[in-house]
């Protein structure tokens, strides 16, 4: 039997509004047809994330980090210019030695 998955993140705004109205977790769960545990876990995660944002802690991105961090446009232009100069130097060297 396939498992039904609910993207609870899409219900975040509605759940928070219901909490502000004073609805219980049980009422929220029954309204959306979810289990109480799903609502409790969502609220716990949401509160933890909000506390971290208030403290200025950056949320960790998921997944494997990039091999090379993104650099500024100026750094990229300087690197390209340096590589072009290296290529020109190597071409001149090869042409002088008779290989190119």
Buried (B, 14 or more C-beta within 10 A) or exposed (E): EEEEEEEBEEBEEEBBEBBEEEBEBEEBBBBBEBEEEBBEEBBEEBEEEEEEEEEEEEEEEEEEEEEEEEEEEEEEEEEEEEEEEEEEEEEEEEEEEEEE
